[in-house]
Amino acid sequence: MPIVKCVSLERIFQWLACRSNQILFVLRLSPELCLMIFDYISHYDYEGTMTMRELAEHIISVANEKGKPITNLQLQKILYFTLRNSVSRIGKDVAERTYNEPFIARRYGPVVKSEYERFYTYGTRPIIEDFQQSETYKPLNDLIDRLLDIDVFKMVHASQTHRFWKDNEDRICDGRSEIEYPFEEVIR
């Protein structure tokens, strides 16, 4: 009788992510499992560094722990201001590696498109999701807590006063654009 070793789904996904060009067999799996695997692979950072997705999940976890509701728009602004002010807390190298998906300029300020779309169905209602905090981002918790107390439209307005957004405001059509913030503009 063969010995079956139990491994977590995350470990399987990590293994698959490292071999993404060799996983044609996945197509034979159930459609639900395929979607889970490909969603994980698309957000997995191969060097084990943190990502914007993980920072978003950390922020939501902090909000939940503090008993403070967080909307999608609020999440986008807190992502921006947290990363903008993160260098002194987590270092430039970690902040830069976290920035694996750029903010794009939108009517209400910078947005991480995949995270905005991920929580879009919540509209203006609080995001009801359960995530774990990351040890890497715990030095940001006091900043995140303070940002959670700021009116979201004050953060929108503040983000619109930053040079990069102002320089590109005329290129935002119908509230949208694909204009990407360079990392150096985010931490300016």
CYANA upper distance limits for C-alpha pairs under 8 A (distance plus 0.5 A):
  7 VAL  CA     11 ARG  CA      6.93
  7 VAL  CA     12 ILE  CA      7.64
  8 SER  CA     12 ILE  CA      7.06
  9 LEU  CA     13 PHE  CA      6.66
 10 GLU  CA     14 GLN  CA      6.61
 11 ARG  CA     15 TRP  CA      6.67
 12 ILE  CA     16 LEU  CA      6.67
 13 PHE  CA     17 ALA  CA      6.37
 13 PHE  CA     37 ILE  CA      6.66
 13 PHE  CA     40 TYR  CA      7.17
 13 PHE  CA     41 ILE  CA      7.41
 14 GLN  CA     18 CYS  CA      6.86
 14 GLN  CA     41 ILE  CA      8.14
 14 GLN  CA     44 TYR  CA      8.02
 15 TRP  CA     19 ARG  CA      7.12
 16 LEU  CA     20 SER  CA      6.23
 16 LEU  CA     23 ILE  CA      7.52
 16 LEU  CA     37 ILE  CA      8.43
 16 LEU  CA     41 ILE  CA      8.02
 17 ALA  CA     40 TYR  CA      8.36
 17 ALA  CA     41 ILE  CA      5.52
 17 ALA  CA     44 TYR  CA      7.47
 17 ALA  CA     46 TYR  CA      8.05
 18 CYS  CA     46 TYR  CA      7.47
 19 ARG  CA     23 ILE  CA      7.15
 20 SER  CA     41 ILE  CA      8.09
 25 PHE  CA     29 LEU  CA      7.93
 26 VAL  CA     34 CYS  CA      6.81
 27 LEU  CA     31 PRO  CA      8.35
 27 LEU  CA     34 CYS  CA      7.33
 29 LEU  CA     33 LEU  CA      7.09
 29 LEU  CA     34 CYS  CA      6.88
 30 SER  CA     34 CYS  CA      6.75
 31 PRO  CA     35 LEU  CA      6.72
 32 GLU  CA     36 MET  CA      6.82
 33 LEU  CA     37 ILE  CA      6.60
 34 CYS  CA     38 PHE  CA      6.58
 35 LEU  CA     39 ASP  CA      6.39
 36 MET  CA     40 TYR  CA      6.65
 37 ILE  CA     41 ILE  CA      6.60
 38 PHE  CA     42 SER  CA      6.49
 39 ASP  CA     43 HIS  CA      7.08
 40 TYR  CA     44 TYR  CA      6.40
 43 HIS  CA     51 THR  CA      8.19
 43 HIS  CA     53 ARG  CA      7.81
 44 TYR  CA     48 GLY  CA      8.48
 45 ASP  CA     49 THR  CA      6.46
 45 ASP  CA     50 MET  CA      7.47
 45 ASP  CA     51 THR  CA      7.44
 49 THR  CA     94 VAL  CA      8.14
 49 THR  CA     97 ARG  CA      6.88
 49 THR  CA     98 THR  CA      7.41
 50 MET  CA     54 GLU  CA      6.80
 50 MET  CA     55 LEU  CA      7.90
 50 MET  CA     94 VAL  CA      8.07
 50 MET  CA     97 ARG  CA      7.09
 50 MET  CA     98 THR  CA      5.41
 50 MET  CA    136 THR  CA      8.47
 51 THR  CA     55 LEU  CA      6.79
 51 THR  CA     97 ARG  CA      7.58
 51 THR  CA     98 THR  CA      4.82
 51 THR  CA     99 TYR  CA      6.82
 51 THR  CA    100 ASN  CA      6.28
 51 THR  CA    101 GLU  CA      8.30
 52 MET  CA     56 ALA  CA      6.58
 52 MET  CA     98 THR  CA      6.16
 52 MET  CA     99 TYR  CA      6.42
 52 MET  CA    100 ASN  CA      6.86
 52 MET  CA    101 GLU  CA      7.00
 52 MET  CA    112 VAL  CA      8.38
 53 ARG  CA     57 GLU  CA      6.77
 53 ARG  CA    115 GLU  CA      7.18
 54 GLU  CA     58 HIS  CA      6.56
 54 GLU  CA    134 SER  CA      8.18
 55 LEU  CA     59 ILE  CA      6.69
 55 LEU  CA     79 LEU  CA      7.82
 55 LEU  CA     98 THR  CA      8.15
 55 LEU  CA    134 SER  CA      8.47
 55 LEU  CA    137 TYR  CA      7.74
 56 ALA  CA     60 ILE  CA      6.82
 56 ALA  CA     75 LEU  CA      7.59
 56 ALA  CA     79 LEU  CA      6.99
 56 ALA  CA    115 GLU  CA      7.96
 57 GLU  CA     61 SER  CA      6.64
 57 GLU  CA    131 PHE  CA      6.20
 57 GLU  CA    132 GLN  CA      7.62
 57 GLU  CA    133 GLN  CA      7.83
 58 HIS  CA     62 VAL  CA      6.73
 58 HIS  CA    131 PHE  CA      7.35
 58 HIS  CA    132 GLN  CA      6.90
 58 HIS  CA    133 GLN  CA      5.19
 58 HIS  CA    134 SER  CA      6.59
 58 HIS  CA    137 TYR  CA      7.71
 59 ILE  CA     63 ALA  CA      6.74
 59 ILE  CA     75 LEU  CA      7.96
 59 ILE  CA     78 ILE  CA      8.29
 59 ILE  CA     79 LEU  CA      8.12
 59 ILE  CA    133 GLN  CA      8.34
 59 ILE  CA    144 ILE  CA      7.22
 60 ILE  CA     64 ASN  CA      6.68
 60 ILE  CA     70 ILE  CA      7.53
 60 ILE  CA     75 LEU  CA      8.11
 60 ILE  CA    127 ILE  CA      8.33
 60 ILE  CA    129 GLU  CA      8.05
 60 ILE  CA    130 ASP  CA      8.25
 60 ILE  CA    131 PHE  CA      7.48
 61 SER  CA     65 GLU  CA      6.62
 61 SER  CA    130 ASP  CA      7.13
 61 SER  CA    131 PHE  CA      5.81
 61 SER  CA    132 GLN  CA      6.41
 61 SER  CA    133 GLN  CA      6.35
 62 VAL  CA     66 LYS  CA      6.67
 62 VAL  CA    133 GLN  CA      7.57
 62 VAL  CA    141 ASN  CA      7.32
 62 VAL  CA    144 ILE  CA      7.89
 62 VAL  CA    145 ASP  CA      7.77
 63 ALA  CA     67 GLY  CA      6.56
 63 ALA  CA     68 LYS  CA      5.49
 63 ALA  CA     69 PRO  CA      6.83
 63 ALA  CA     70 ILE  CA      7.08
 63 ALA  CA    145 ASP  CA      7.73
 63 ALA  CA    148 LEU  CA      7.69
 64 ASN  CA     68 LYS  CA      6.55
 64 ASN  CA     69 PRO  CA      7.50
 64 ASN  CA    130 ASP  CA      8.36
 66 LYS  CA    145 ASP  CA      8.13
 68 LYS  CA    148 LEU  CA      7.61
 69 PRO  CA    126 PRO  CA      5.90
 69 PRO  CA    127 ILE  CA      7.75
 70 ILE  CA     74 GLN  CA      6.48
 70 ILE  CA     75 LEU  CA      6.89
 70 ILE  CA    126 PRO  CA      5.47
 70 ILE  CA    127 ILE  CA      6.41
 70 ILE  CA    148 LEU  CA      7.93
 71 THR  CA     75 LEU  CA      6.56
 71 THR  CA    122 TYR  CA      7.99
 71 THR  CA    123 GLY  CA      8.09
 71 THR  CA    124 THR  CA      6.38
 71 THR  CA    125 ARG  CA      6.30
 71 THR  CA    126 PRO  CA      4.88
 71 THR  CA    127 ILE  CA      6.07
 72 ASN  CA     76 GLN  CA      6.79
 72 ASN  CA    116 TYR  CA      7.03
 72 ASN  CA    119 PHE  CA      6.58
 72 ASN  CA    120 TYR  CA      7.34
 72 ASN  CA    122 TYR  CA      7.62
 72 ASN  CA    123 GLY  CA      7.46
 72 ASN  CA    124 THR  CA      7.42
 72 ASN  CA    125 ARG  CA      8.45
 72 ASN  CA    126 PRO  CA      7.84
 72 ASN  CA    127 ILE  CA      7.33
 73 LEU  CA     77 LYS  CA      6.95
 73 LEU  CA    116 TYR  CA      8.40
 73 LEU  CA    124 THR  CA      8.09
 73 LEU  CA    152 VAL  CA      7.79
 74 GLN  CA     78 ILE  CA      6.54
 74 GLN  CA    148 LEU  CA      8.33
 74 GLN  CA    152 VAL  CA      6.01
 75 LEU  CA     79 LEU  CA      6.42
 76 GLN  CA     80 TYR  CA      6.80
 76 GLN  CA    110 PRO  CA      7.61
 76 GLN  CA    111 VAL  CA      6.00
 76 GLN  CA    112 VAL  CA      7.29
 76 GLN  CA    115 GLU  CA      8.47
 76 GLN  CA    116 TYR  CA      7.58
 77 LYS  CA     81 PHE  CA      6.65
 77 LYS  CA    109 GLY  CA      8.11
 77 LYS  CA    110 PRO  CA      7.65
 77 LYS  CA    111 VAL  CA      8.05
 77 LYS  CA    152 VAL  CA      7.84
 77 LYS  CA    155 MET  CA      6.74
 77 LYS  CA    156 VAL  CA      7.22
 77 LYS  CA    159 SER  CA      8.25
 78 ILE  CA     82 THR  CA      6.14
 78 ILE  CA    144 ILE  CA      7.39
 78 ILE  CA    147 LEU  CA      6.78
 78 ILE  CA    148 LEU  CA      7.93
 79 LEU  CA     83 LEU  CA      6.60
 80 TYR  CA     84 ARG  CA      6.47
 80 TYR  CA    103 PHE  CA      8.30
 80 TYR  CA    110 PRO  CA      7.34
 80 TYR  CA    111 VAL  CA      8.24
 80 TYR  CA    186 VAL  CA      7.91
 81 PHE  CA     85 ASN  CA      6.59
 81 PHE  CA    147 LEU  CA      8.50
 82 THR  CA     86 SER  CA      6.30
 82 THR  CA    140 LEU  CA      7.75
 82 THR  CA    143 LEU  CA      7.37
 82 THR  CA    144 ILE  CA      7.07
 83 LEU  CA     87 VAL  CA      8.08
 83 LEU  CA     95 ALA  CA      7.16
 83 LEU  CA    186 VAL  CA      7.81
 83 LEU  CA    187 ILE  CA      7.49
 84 ARG  CA    186 VAL  CA      5.87
 84 ARG  CA    187 ILE  CA      4.83
 84 ARG  CA    188 ARG  CA      7.65
 85 ASN  CA     89 ARG  CA      8.36
 85 ASN  CA    187 ILE  CA      7.23
 86 SER  CA     90 ILE  CA      6.37
 86 SER  CA     91 GLY  CA      7.53
 86 SER  CA     92 LYS  CA      8.26
 86 SER  CA     95 ALA  CA      7.05
 86 SER  CA    140 LEU  CA      7.37
 87 VAL  CA     91 GLY  CA      4.90
 87 VAL  CA     92 LYS  CA      5.25
 87 VAL  CA     95 ALA  CA      6.72
 87 VAL  CA    187 ILE  CA      8.10
 88 SER  CA     92 LYS  CA      8.13
 89 ARG  CA    139 PRO  CA      6.43
 89 ARG  CA    140 LEU  CA      7.10
 90 ILE  CA     94 VAL  CA      6.73
 90 ILE  CA     95 ALA  CA      7.25
 90 ILE  CA    136 THR  CA      7.99
 90 ILE  CA    137 TYR  CA      7.80
 90 ILE  CA    139 PRO  CA      7.27
 90 ILE  CA    140 LEU  CA      8.22
 91 GLY  CA     95 ALA  CA      6.76
 92 LYS  CA     96 GLU  CA      6.42
 93 ASP  CA     97 ARG  CA      6.69
 94 VAL  CA     98 THR  CA      6.53
 95 ALA  CA     99 TYR  CA      6.91
 96 GLU  CA    100 ASN  CA      8.21
 96 GLU  CA    183 PHE  CA      7.37
 99 TYR  CA    183 PHE  CA      7.61
101 GLU  CA    112 VAL  CA      7.41
102 PRO  CA    112 VAL  CA      6.81
102 PRO  CA    180 GLU  CA      6.28
102 PRO  CA    181 TYR  CA      6.42
102 PRO  CA    182 PRO  CA      7.59
102 PRO  CA    183 PHE  CA      8.08
103 PHE  CA    110 PRO  CA      5.86
103 PHE  CA    111 VAL  CA      5.44
103 PHE  CA    112 VAL  CA      5.12
103 PHE  CA    113 LYS  CA      7.64
103 PHE  CA    180 GLU  CA      6.26
103 PHE  CA    181 TYR  CA      5.90
104 ILE  CA    110 PRO  CA      5.84
104 ILE  CA    111 VAL  CA      5.80
104 ILE  CA    112 VAL  CA      6.84
104 ILE  CA    113 LYS  CA      7.54
104 ILE  CA    177 SER  CA      7.36
104 ILE  CA    178 GLU  CA      6.22
104 ILE  CA    179 ILE  CA      5.68
104 ILE  CA    180 GLU  CA      4.98
104 ILE  CA    181 TYR  CA      6.41
105 ALA  CA    109 GLY  CA      6.30
105 ALA  CA    110 PRO  CA      5.28
105 ALA  CA    111 VAL  CA      7.07
105 ALA  CA    165 TRP  CA      6.83
105 ALA  CA    168 ASN  CA      7.98
105 ALA  CA    169 GLU  CA      8.34
105 ALA  CA    172 ILE  CA      7.59
105 ALA  CA    176 ARG  CA      7.70
105 ALA  CA    177 SER  CA      6.47
105 ALA  CA    178 GLU  CA      7.34
105 ALA  CA    179 ILE  CA      6.05
105 ALA  CA    180 GLU  CA      7.13
105 ALA  CA    181 TYR  CA      7.75
106 ARG  CA    110 PRO  CA      6.32
106 ARG  CA    111 VAL  CA      7.17
106 ARG  CA    172 ILE  CA      6.79
106 ARG  CA    175 GLY  CA      6.04
106 ARG  CA    176 ARG  CA      5.39
106 ARG  CA    177 SER  CA      6.42
107 ARG  CA    169 GLU  CA      8.40
107 ARG  CA    172 ILE  CA      7.22
107 ARG  CA    174 ASP  CA      8.42
107 ARG  CA    175 GLY  CA      4.87
107 ARG  CA    176 ARG  CA      6.89
108 TYR  CA    156 VAL  CA      6.09
108 TYR  CA    157 HIS  CA      8.30
108 TYR  CA    160 GLN  CA      8.02
108 TYR  CA    175 GLY  CA      8.15
109 GLY  CA    156 VAL  CA      6.28
109 GLY  CA    157 HIS  CA      8.32
109 GLY  CA    159 SER  CA      6.14
109 GLY  CA    160 GLN  CA      6.19
109 GLY  CA    165 TRP  CA      7.51
110 PRO  CA    159 SER  CA      7.73
110 PRO  CA    165 TRP  CA      8.24
110 PRO  CA    181 TYR  CA      8.49
111 VAL  CA    116 TYR  CA      7.21
112 VAL  CA    116 TYR  CA      6.53
113 LYS  CA    117 GLU  CA      6.61
114 SER  CA    118 ARG  CA      6.45
115 GLU  CA    119 PHE  CA      6.90
116 TYR  CA    120 TYR  CA      6.30
117 GLU  CA    121 THR  CA      8.45
119 PHE  CA    123 GLY  CA      8.26
119 PHE  CA    127 ILE  CA      7.63
122 TYR  CA    126 PRO  CA      7.20
122 TYR  CA    127 ILE  CA      6.65
133 GLN  CA    137 TYR  CA      7.95
133 GLN  CA    138 LYS  CA      7.70
134 SER  CA    138 LYS  CA      6.85
137 TYR  CA    141 ASN  CA      7.70
140 LEU  CA    144 ILE  CA      6.65
141 ASN  CA    145 ASP  CA      6.50
142 ASP  CA    146 ARG  CA      6.80
143 LEU  CA    147 LEU  CA      6.71
144 ILE  CA    148 LEU  CA      6.65
145 ASP  CA    149 ASP  CA      7.37
146 ARG  CA    150 ILE  CA      7.50
150 ILE  CA    154 LYS  CA      7.49
150 ILE  CA    155 MET  CA      7.62
151 ASP  CA    155 MET  CA      7.19
152 VAL  CA    156 VAL  CA      6.72
153 PHE  CA    157 HIS  CA      6.53
154 LYS  CA    158 ALA  CA      6.55
155 MET  CA    159 SER  CA      6.55
156 VAL  CA    160 GLN  CA      6.82
157 HIS  CA    161 THR  CA      7.10
158 ALA  CA    162 HIS  CA      7.65
159 SER  CA    165 TRP  CA      7.89
160 GLN  CA    165 TRP  CA      6.17
160 GLN  CA    166 LYS  CA      6.83
161 THR  CA    165 TRP  CA      7.59
161 THR  CA    166 LYS  CA      6.89
162 HIS  CA    166 LYS  CA      6.78
163 ARG  CA    167 ASP  CA      6.42
164 PHE  CA    168 ASN  CA      6.84
164 PHE  CA    181 TYR  CA      7.82
164 PHE  CA    185 GLU  CA      7.13
165 TRP  CA    169 GLU  CA      6.28
168 ASN  CA    172 ILE  CA      7.47
168 ASN  CA    179 ILE  CA      8.27
171 ARG  CA    177 SER  CA      7.55
172 ILE  CA    176 ARG  CA      5.85
172 ILE  CA    177 SER  CA      5.55
173 CYS  CA    177 SER  CA      6.84
181 TYR  CA    185 GLU  CA      6.76
181 TYR  CA    186 VAL  CA      7.11
182 PRO  CA    186 VAL  CA      7.15
183 PHE  CA    187 ILE  CA      7.02
184 GLU  CA    188 ARG  CA      6.44
